[in-house]
């Protein structure tokens, strides 16, 4: 897939067009599956996500982004920026 096609797909995905709701639900379902939430809670979210409003979906997306596994802690692919960020969280000077 060319870079233009990827950009166009992303623009369409983020547009407030109701025809894109299926793409958004697929993306949200993927985020739920990858999150570090308990399985029971993941299942509850997956079962009810189709009834969420646009505002609730945005709030859920922010919540899920904050509950993704740390790539360093979970042995996933990571880069030097992620390592620096993780170290800065743990090496803050005590007040």
C-alpha positions in Angstrom: 0.0 0.0 0.0 1.4 3.4 -0.9 1.9 6.2 1.6 -0.9 8.2 -0.1 -3.4 5.4 0.3 -2.5 5.1 4.0 -3.0 8.8 4.5 -6.3 8.7 2.7 -7.5 5.7 4.7 -6.5 7.5 8.0 -8.3 10.7 6.9 -11.4 8.7 6.1 -11.2 6.8 9.3 -11.0 9.9 11.5 -13.7 11.8 9.6 -17.0 12.3 11.4 -18.8 10.4 8.6 -21.2 7.7 10.0 -20.1 5.4 7.2 -16.8 5.0 8.9 -18.3 3.7 12.2 -17.4 0.1 11.2 -13.7 1.0 10.9 -13.8 2.7 14.2 -15.4 -0.2 16.0 -12.9 -2.6 14.5 -10.1 -0.3 15.7 -11.6 0.0 19.2 -12.1 -3.8 19.4 -8.4 -4.2 18.5 -7.4 -1.7 21.2 -9.6 -3.5 23.8 -7.9 -6.8 22.9 -4.4 -5.4 23.2 -5.1 -3.6 26.4 -3.9 -4.7 29.9 -7.4 -4.7 31.3 -8.8 -7.8 32.9 -10.4 -10.3 30.5 -13.9 -10.0 32.1 -13.8 -6.2 31.7 -12.6 -6.5 28.1 -15.5 -8.8 27.3 -18.0 -6.3 28.8 -16.5 -3.5 26.7 -16.7 -5.6 23.5 -20.3 -6.6 24.2 -21.5 -3.0 24.7 -19.2 -0.9 22.4 -21.7 -0.8 19.6 -24.1 1.3 21.7 -21.6 3.9 22.6 -22.0 7.5 21.4 -19.2 9.3 19.6 -18.2 11.1 22.8 -18.1 7.8 24.7 -16.0 6.2 22.0 -13.5 9.1 22.2 -13.3 8.7 26.0 -12.9 5.0 25.7 -10.1 5.4 23.2 -8.2 7.7 25.5 -8.8 5.3 28.4 -7.5 2.4 26.3 -4.4 4.3 25.2 -3.6 4.7 28.8 -4.0 1.0 29.4 -1.8 -0.4 26.7 1.1 -2.6 27.8 4.4 -0.9 28.2 6.7 -2.2 25.4 9.7 -2.3 27.7 8.0 -4.1 30.6 6.3 -6.6 28.3 9.3 -7.4 26.1 7.6 -6.0 23.0 9.4 -4.0 20.3 10.6 -0.7 21.6 13.0 2.1 20.6 15.5 4.4 22.4 12.8 7.1 22.9 10.6 4.6 24.7 13.6 3.6 26.9 14.4 7.2 27.7 10.8 7.9 28.6 10.6 4.9 30.9 13.8 5.8 32.6 12.8 9.4 33.1 9.6 8.2 34.9 11.6 6.1 37.3 14.5 8.5 37.8 12.7 11.7 38.7 14.4 13.6 41.5 12.7 13.3 44.8 11.4 16.5 46.3 
